[in-house]
Amino acid sequence: MLEDVPRSLGPKVVPVGGPPLPIGQRLELPGRGTTFVRRLEGPAGAPTLLLLHGWMASGGLNWYRAFDTLGQHFNVIAVDMRGHGRGIRNARRFRLADCADDAAATLDALDVESVIAVGYSLGGPVAQLLWKRHREKVDGLVLCSTAHRLMPGVREAWVFATMMAVAAGTTRLGQIATKVPVKRVQSMLPVASSKRPSTIQAWARGEMRRHSSRMVMEAGVAMSNYNAKWIKKVDVPTACLITTKDRAIPALAQAQMALAIPDATVHRLEDGHLACAKVSFAPHLLRACQDVAGRVTPRA
């Protein structure tokens, strides 16, 4: 059940201080809660991409550089995952498997039969689990700046958290850090800045303020424990977009995932973990998505 806005796929909204975005829609998932999706209608008969964002991001924040480019070739659905942005809130502990089931329920609610699942960072495991748990809904995978064993240690996880907070000019991570009893982790987080943020930074800060602190912290734990030993069983066309200068998820870990997935193609982006915030991100992502779309077997 959609709430708040009409189900129109074309219009865009410009949030205060932010970039143009596909209009957002609240979507009730029976038995699960209320989530939030952004949609773009592509050319007639185009495949549909399901965009799954990274940790500390939202559907708008992670993909705002890519919406226009992708929408020229694909139908696009971007979700806010649970605990992030306007995503589902509940008292349950954050589980990646629940995020995958949320994604499947979202497709059911939108009457979308199947998609190419596009996962960035945290969204990578969710896309992988969507394939594992709901194979019939996944035609292909595009895995960006991610791996099948996502965070080998606490340090790598918090490097990414630090970068996200700095990029958004927010002190949110400083607030979250007060609940973390590990001094080394706390020392890696950004402190408040008196500098006036740019308009994009102000918008990004607002997006991050919507997060559930508890669920975001639990998501970090879930990331650090994730290990898809079954990744070699993936049987859909897959492209891996490797960020070669990544300090949060090392390029080697990303490459190991690509080698483990049968017939996966590799696309290189000479950038770090926040590549999604750069103008250069969209054309690289588009090529990876077109690569997968070109190898998808049409459904009968």
N, C-alpha and C positions, 0 to 999 in steps of 0.2 A: 504494500500500500504506500503510495507516494504522498508526501505531505508538503505543505508550505508553498510549492510552486507548481505551475502546470507542467505536464510532461512534454516539453518542447525541447527538441534536440539541437536546434540551430543557434539560438541566441547566446551571447556571451555577456558576462558581467565583469565590470572592473572594480575590484575591491578597493577601498580607500588605501591609496599609496601603493597599490599592487598592480600586477600585469593583467591583461584581459584573460579571462578564464571561461571555459564552458559553464553554463549555468548549473548550479548545484541543486540536488534534489534529496530530500530526506526519504528514506526507504525503510519501511518496517518489515523485518524478517520474522515471520511467525515463530514464536518460541525462542527467539534469539535476542531480539532487541531492535533498536532503530539505528540504522547506519546512514551514510551519506555518500552519494555518487555524483560524479560529473560525467556528462555524456556528450559526444559529438557524432553526428551522422555523416558518414563518408559517402563515397560514390555508390550508386545502386549495385547491389550484389557484392560489395566489398566484404572481406573477412572482418571479424571483430577482434580487437585487441582488448584484453583485460589488464589494466595497469595496476601493479601492486607496489606500493611505495616502500621506502626504506625506513629504518629506525629513526625516530625523532622528526619524521617528516609527516606529510599528509598527501592526499591525492593531488591537491593543487600545488603544494610546495615542491614536491618531487618532480612533477611533470610539466610545469608551466612553460618551460622552454620548448617542449616537444608537441604540445597539443595541436597547434596550427599545422605543422609539418605532417604529423601522423594523420590528421583529419582529412588531408587531401587524398589519401590513399586507403584509409581504413575507417570503419566504425570504431569508436573509442569509448571505453568505459573505464573510469578511474575511481577507485574506492578509497575511503578513509578506513583503515583497519582499526580493529578494536583498541580502545585506549588512546588512539591518535586522532588529532583533529576533532571532527564531529562523529567519529566512529562509535561503535557499540560500547556502552558502559554497563558493567555489572560487577557483582562482588566475587566472581570466580577468578581464580588465578589465570594469568595470561598463558595461553598455550598456542603454539604455532598451528597445531592441528585444528583448533577452533577457528583460527583465521582462514584456513583453507576451506573449512565447512561453511563459514560465513560467505566466502566468495562464491561457493556453489549455490548457496541459498539466494544470493544476490542475482545470479544468472537466472535462477528459476523465477524469481519475482519479476524480472525484466523480460521474461519469455525469450531468453537467449539460449539457443541449444548448445553451442560450443564456441570456444574462443582460442586464440593464441594467447597464452598467459605470459605476461612480460613482468618479470620481477627484478627489482633493484635492491641490492643489499639485503635487508630483512625480507623484502618481497621475494627474493630468490627462493629461500626455503618454503615460503608459502606457495609459490608457483609449483615447486617440486611436489609438495604435499597435495596440492590440488590434483596434479596428475596421478599421484599414488592412490588417493582416496576417492577420486571422481574422474576416473580415466575417460569416461564417455564424454566429458565436457571439455577435454583438452585436445586440440588439434596440433598444437606445437608449443614450444617454449622458447622464450628469449630471456636469457639470464645475464643481467648486467651487474658488474662490480659486486659479484657474489660468489659463493662457493657451496659445496655440499657439506663442508665442515667449516662453519662460518667464522667463528672466533676462536683461535687456538689459545687465547689467554685473556685475562682481564685487561691488560694494557692495551691490546689492539681494539677492544670494544670501546674503551674510554677515549682513545685517540679520535675515533669517529664522533663520539658524543661531543668532544671538545670542538672539533671542526664545525659541526652543525651549529653549536651554540654561538661560536664566533661569527659564522656566516650570517646568522640571524640577528646578531647584536643583542642577544638576550641574556638575562641573568637566571633564566629558568633552571639551567643545569646547576647553578650555584645553590638554588633552593633544594633541588633534589639531592645534591651531594651531602646536605646536612644529615640525611638519613643513612648514609653509607659509612660504616665504621672503619673503613680502610683509608689510612692517611695518605698512602701513595696514590690511590685513586682520586681522593679529594684534591690533591695537589695538582692534578692534571687538568682540572676544570677551570673554565674562564672566570674571571672576576668581573664585577660590574664595570661598565665603561661609561664615562661622561660624554663621549663623543656623540654628536647627533647622527643618527643612522640615516642612510639614504631611504628613499620611498620604498624600494623593494625590501630593504632590511626591516623597515617598520611593518610592512605587511607580513613578512616572514616571522617576525617576532609575535605578531598577533596570532598567526597560525599555530605556533608552538605553544602559546599560552593556553590553547584549547586542550592540550594533552592532559590525560590523567597521569599524575606523577607516579602513583603506585603501579599502574599498568605498564607505563613506559619502563620503569625499573625492572619489572618482572619480564618484560619483553627482552631487555638486555641479558637477563639470566637465561632465558629460553634460547637466545642466539648463541650464547657461549656454550650451551650444552648440545647444540644441534649437530648431528652427524648422520647423514643419509648414506649408510653403508650399501643401500640398495640402488644407488644412483645409476649403476651400470645397466639396470633393467629398463631405463627410460626408452620407450619405443616410438616416440614421436619426433618429427624434425625439430632440431634444437640449434640455436645459435648462442654463442657465449661472447658477450661484449666485455673484453678485459680492459680494465683501467690500469695501465702499466706502471703508473707512479703512485699507486694506492698505498697508503700507510695504515689503513684500517683493515682492509682485507687484501693481503699481499697478492701480487700478480701471480706468484707461483701457486698459491692455493686456488686461484681462479683457473689457472691453466690445468691443474690436476683434475679439476672437475670436468673441464672440457675434454680431456683425454679419456676420462672414465665413461662419458656418455657416448654410446655408439653413433658414429657419423655426425657428431656435433661439429659445426663450423666455428671458426675463431675470428673475431673482429677485434682489432686493437684500437684503443683510444689512448693517446699519449697524455694522460691527465690523472688526477687523483680521485679520491672518493667523492668529492663534491663536483664531479664533472657534470652532473645533471643540472647544475645551476649556470652552466656556461652556454653561450650561443652555439658553440661548436658541437654540443651534445646531440641535437636533433638529427642532423644528417647521418651521423654514425648509427644512431638508434634506428632510423628509418631503413638503412641498408640491412641491418640485422633482421628487422621485421619482414622486409621484403624477401630476404633470403629464405626465411622459414615459410612464409606464405607460398613461395614458389615451389616448395617441396611437399606441401600438405596434399594428401590424397583426398579428392573431393568425396563428400559423403553421398551415399546413394539416395 
